[in-house]
Amino acid sequence: MKKVLLTGSNGLLGQALEQLFQKRYQVLSTGIEDAAEVKTSENSYQILDITDLTKCKDVINEFKPDVIVNAASFTNVDECENKKEQCWQINVKAVENLANLARRHDIHLIHYSTDYVFDGANGPYQEADRPQPLGYYGKSKLASENVLRQIGCPFSIIRTCVLYGTGIAVKKNFFLWVLENLQKEKPISVVTDQFNNPTLAEDLATGSLLIIEKAAVGLYHLAGEEYLNRFEFASMIAKIFDLPADRIKAIKSSQLKQSAPRPLLGGLKIDQAKEKLGYHPRTVSESLSYLKRKITNHE
Ligand SMILES: NC(=O)c1ccc[n+]([C@@H]2O[C@H](COP(=O)([O-])OP(=O)(O)OC[C@H]3O[C@@H](n4cnc5c(N)ncnc54)[C@H](OP(=O)(O)O)[C@@H]3O)[C@@H](O)[C@H]2O)c1
């Protein structure tokens, strides 16, 4: 049985990965919190801050993973503009350390990046398109990709976009923000000029499993397939969850005053992943219906 070291296991993607991987692999889940949010009989959990090189070395020497899946990241796009040093340490320096350890022990390192490495002038983008990030988050993620290429360990870079879903104590993603506000009958303002393809966390986990199983090294775009703007996505959430869509007000990005500039025509083309990996994500409507069942079952 393959041994998988998972970092950031309490995040949205981390929880989806952990739940899927437990069925197939010996998983060591790690995160910066004191305990695992997902508690099952199978999982073992250790505290691991990926910026702590000594601890990373110790955990790898002791667990001897075949694969490291790095789902840990500084993901708050606006905060990255104000906390550049912290962002760089987590999103770049720690990845460099993991990549050096992966090369030394010949471990397959799987790392996540974003469509924010592109400027959004003419997305959706394919793997061969030239990145040109607008904000510091995108710059740090592109730098992390370059670190992996330079160090030359066995690596897979998975770019994804607008990750959404539910989990235990996860940060508010766009889906949860829309849902919670509409359920409280609060009006929300949502942009019509930011386009990308929303990605269900469980689908990204399935794509990551395909990458491991096929030992697919290199760069892959794994995302949902439908290209939507945020207003359209919010309207679909309202429809599937039977909530009032008339509380969603359409606005432009220029009215939002976000600290980090956003790619407008962002998003990713997933043809390569479909062809080479057999990756077939759910439609947005199927994903939202799945989440509705998941939330209802938990309540
Ligand atoms: N979310 C999106 O829309 C999106 C889009 C494109 C790409 N991605 C990429 O997809 C990946 C997963 O994202 P996600 O949405 O699952 O993010 P998330 O929910 O924010 O999860 C990231 C996890 O990493 C943890 N973490 C932060 N610093 C750490 C450190 N030094 N050591 C160990 N763990 C640390 C976080 O803990 P705390 O919560 O305690 O900080 C959190 O549990 C990331 O690489 C992200 O860049 C996400």
The ligand as an ORCA input file, in Angstrom:
! r2SCAN-3c Opt
* xyz 0 1
  N      -9.525     28.010     -2.780
  C      -9.439     28.302     -4.066
  O     -10.341     28.892     -4.669
  C      -8.209     27.896     -4.824
  C      -8.084     28.263     -6.157
  C      -6.944     27.892     -6.850
  C      -5.958     27.161     -6.223
  N      -6.078     26.811     -4.914
  C      -4.999     26.053     -4.276
  O      -5.504     24.818     -3.815
  C      -4.815     24.430     -2.628
  C      -5.794     24.097     -1.525
  O      -6.597     25.237     -1.250
  P      -7.778     25.227     -0.162
  O      -8.909     25.993     -0.726
  O      -8.011     23.846      0.341
  O      -7.099     26.126      0.970
  P      -7.419     26.228      2.525
  O      -8.786     25.737      2.828
  O      -7.019     27.594      2.935
  O      -6.391     25.159      3.124
  C      -5.035     25.405      3.253
  C      -4.584     24.761      4.542
  O      -3.184     25.000      4.720
  C      -2.988     25.338      6.083
  N      -1.718     26.030      6.271
  C      -1.438     27.354      6.162
  N      -0.155     27.583      6.457
  C       0.401     26.384      6.759
  C       1.691     25.964      7.155
  N       2.697     26.841      7.309
  N       1.912     24.647      7.380
  C       0.919     23.747      7.257
  N      -0.348     24.077      6.897
  C      -0.580     25.382      6.658
  C      -4.168     26.191      6.417
  O      -4.327     26.316      7.822
  P      -5.072     27.646      8.381
  O      -6.453     27.611      7.804
  O      -5.031     27.448      9.856
  O      -4.276     28.816      7.877
  C      -5.287     25.360      5.775
  O      -5.710     24.305      6.637
  C      -3.857     25.579     -2.298
  O      -2.580     25.298     -2.795
  C      -4.451     26.749     -3.055
  O      -3.474     27.718     -3.371
  C      -7.205     27.146     -4.203
*
